[in-house]
Amino acid sequence: MTDPQGADRALLLQAALDGELDAAGMIEVEARLAADPALAAEYARLVALRDAIRARAPRPKAPDALHARVIVMAHPADRKPTAAAPYRPVWGNAGYRALAASLALGIAVGAGVYAAFAPAPGGDKVERAVVAGYIRGRLAGQPVDVATSDRHAVKPWLAGKVAGATTVVDLQADGFSLVGGRVDVIGTVPVATLIYQRREHQIALSELPAAPDAASSEPRRVTRDGYALLEWSDAGRRYVAVSDLPAPELDAFAAAFRRAAAAEREEPPKP
């Protein structure tokens, strides 16, 4: 037995992804996403999947011969007899024409999906997911689930939604304003992402559990899909920052965050 409410939610998310909703509909979707973290996480997963397919699926141009055959199949009355006519009684049938078109579409889509999910040489799914989340946040116009510059409000909001405590620091004095936070999904794991602002630029900083044997490391620069990323490990956590800031300013952000995070860890616990 299907779940009608679940089906409605799925249809609503698909309509939002496909751009089929008007302004009022998108406002309703955004309100529901803000109120339902599980729904927001599912939407983020679907957007990341769509973006991955768009970014990596090949889009070859159909050969002219195939294009001409499709036109002929769509307009059987315009066809002229040719020497290769043994199969005309079969393909002249409208049902077979529809079947042929469906098969052609299935082959093309299948090839694209395979290319999208085939392992990329030297790729890192975490880096790709972080970049996809950054792009999605910029395009959506609402890059955070909880919008506040108060780190004492962002941290408890993230608690319970992701594994482990999130490091949230105030970098206003360093020129990086906290905008808020959101929950991204990398693979099937919810992770905390903080958004900082510097002039018109945004920085998305995702925090994940590090490998059990991972030692603290200095920031390492990576370029992924045209965006600069900085990755480092501290206190058993892995951090990935992505932005369109110039490299020196992104380096300054990482240095400021690491100083503030270290100072916070050294603070004695409050009684």
N, C-alpha and C positions, 0 to 999 in steps of 0.2 A: 504494500500500500504506500502510495507516495504522500509526502508531506505538503499540503497545499501552501502553507505559509513559507516553507523552505523553497518551493518552486517559485512563489511570487518574489521572494528575495533574490533568487538567482536571475529571474527575468529582469528585475529592476537593475541589478548590477550590470547585466549584459547591455541593457538599453543605455545606461550611463556610459559604458565603455565605447559603445558604437556611436555616441553622439546623437541618439534618437530622442533625447528629452529636451523640452524647452527650458527656459530660464527658471520657471517655477518648479519644474520637475527636478532640476539639478540642485536647487536650494533645498528641496525636500530630501534628496539623497544625501547631501552634505550634512544636514541636520541628523539624519539617521546614522551616518558614519561616525559623527562626533559623539553620539549617545551610545553606540554599540561597538566596543573595541573588537569583538570577534568579527563583526561585519566589516569593520574597517580593515582588519587584517586580511580577510578574504578578498576584499576589493583591491588591496595593495598587491596581493599575490596574482590576481588576474591581470592587473595593469602591467606588472613586471613580465608576465608571460607574453602579453600582447606586444610589449616593447621589444622583448627578445626576438620574437618572430619577425617583427618589422625590421629590426636592425640587422638580422643575420640571414633571413630567408632570401634566397636569390629571386630576382624578378626578371627572368629572361624574356625577351621579346618573341612572340609566337612567329614561326616562319610564315612567309607570305603564302606559301602553298596551303598551309593549314588554315590560315585566315580566309583564303578563297573558298576552301571546302566548307568551312562553317557558314559562310555567307550563302553558298549554294544550298546547304542543308536547311537553312532558315527560310529560304525562298524557293521551294521546289518548283513553283510555276515558272520561274525564270530560267530553270536549267535547260540546257540544250543536250540532245543525245550525243553521246561520245562512243568511241569504239570500246571503251572499258565499261560495258553495260551489264555483265552477268549478274552483278549484285544489286542492280537497281531495284528490283522488286522488294528486296529486304530493306535497304536503306531508304527507300522511298516512303516507308511506313513511318508515321509521325512518332510512334512509340519507340522505334529503333533510333530515330534521330535524337530523341530526348535521352535515351540510354547512352548513345555515343557522346553526347555533350557532357553527361554526368561523369562518364568514365574519364574523359579528358580532363575535367576539372579535378576529379579525385587524384589522378596521377600528378597533376601540377601541385596541388596542395600537399599531397604526401611527400613529394620531393622537397618542398619548402620546409615542412615540419621536420623532416629528417636533418636537413642542413642546419635548422635552428638549434636542434638539440644534440647534434654530433659534437663530441668533445673538441673544444678549440685548443689548438696547440699552445701550450704555455699559458692558458687562460686560468683565471681564478673566478669561480662563481660568486665569491663574496664581493670582489671588486666590481664585477658586472652588475650585481644586484644593488650595490651601493650607488653606482652611477645611475642606474635606472630609477632608483628612488629619488635621487637628486633632481633628475630631469622631470620626473612626474610631479614632484613638489613645486617646481618652478612653473610648470605649465598649468597646474591646478589653481594657482593663485592663492592657495591656502596650504602652506607647506607644513603646518603643525596640527596636531590633534588637541593639544592644550597650549593656548597662546597666552604667555605671560613672561615677564622678565624676572620674576621672582623664583630663584632656584629652589627655595623652600616649598614652593607650590608644584614645581615641575617634578622634583624627585619623588614625593609621595604619590603623585599621579601615576608615575611609571612603575612604582612598586607593585608587585603582584602581577603585572602584565608581562614582565620579562624575567628571565632567570638572573638572580643576583642583583645586588644594589647598583644603581647607576651613579656614576660620578658626574655631578652637576656643579659647575663653578661659575662665579660671576667674573667676567673679563671686561667689564665696562671701562675700568681704568686703563686697560690695555688697548682700547679702541674697538673691542668686539662685543656687541650688545647681544645678550641672550633674547631670542625671539620666542622660544618655547620648545616643545618636544613632541615626538610622535613615535608610534610603534611601526617599524618596518618588518617585513618577513623575508628572511634569507633562507632559501630552501623551504623548510617547514618550521623554522625556528623564529619566534618573535624576538626582535632586538630593539634596543632603545636608540633613537636618533635625536640628537640635539641640533637645533638650528641657531646659528649665530649670524649677526648682520654686521657688515662693514661697508659703509656708504651704500651703493646700490647692489653690492655683492652679498651673496649668502654662502655660508659654510655649513655643510651637513656633516656631523660627526657621529658615526655609529660605533657603539661599544658592544663587543661580543666576548664571550669566554675565550680565553687563549688555550692552546694545547697544554696539557698537564705539565710537560717538561719545558715549556717556553720560558725563556729568561727575558728580563726587561731589555728592550732594544731601542736604539736611536731611530728617529723617523727615517723612513725609506721612501723615496719618491717613485711613484709609478704613474704611467700615462695609460689611460683606458678610455677608448672611444673619444679621444680628443680632450678629455678632462684630466687635470692633475690631481693625483691622490697622494696623501701622506699616510703611511702606516707605521705604527709602533706598538710595543707591548710594555705594560707597566702593571705590576702587582697582580699578575695572573689574568689580565684583561687585554684584549686586542682592540685597538682603536684604528678606525679608517676615516679620514677626513677628505672630503671632496669639495671643490669650489672652482669658480672661474676667476678667482683672484690671481694676481701676478705671483710668481713663485716666492719672492722674498716675503710677501705679506702672509702667504699661507704658512711659510716657515715660522714667521713671528707668532702666528696663531698657535701653532703646535707647541712652541716653546712656552708661551704664556699659559696654555692649558696645562701642560705638564708641571710647571711651577706651582700653579694654584692647586692642582690635584695632589701633589706631594705635600703641600702645606696642610691641606685638609686632612690627609691621612695621618699627619703628625699631631693634629689637634687632640687633646685629651677628651674622652667621651664625657658628655654632659651628665651630671648626676640625675 
